[in-house]
Amino acid sequence: MASPLFSDVVISGFNNGAIFTDALVVAFERFKALSCNEGLLIRNSDYSRANLTSFRNCAFLDATIFGVKVLGCNVEFDTCGFEGNGILYRDWE
């Protein structure tokens, strides 16, 4: 299955940088969430769980509350930067 690839995406200064719910197969390269309150939230719903979601060479910087929050999903981070964030959070359920 070919996954959608998003490259060179920059989100800056928003309350929520990005929220993904039930994102089954998706890949990001050079994605940046900068100076948001919440950088990236990945979660599942009652429908399905995120699977095969990957981030390569991405940056999650200067978030007020958290840089990345993953709730009950499988996500791969490869060569990503996490700096100046409130909390880096992973729910291990």
Protein Blocks (a to p, Z undefined) as FASTA:
>chain_A
ZZdddehiacehiablbdcehilbacdehiacehifblbdcdddfkbccehiacehiace
hifkbmbdcehiacddehiacehiabdcddfZZ
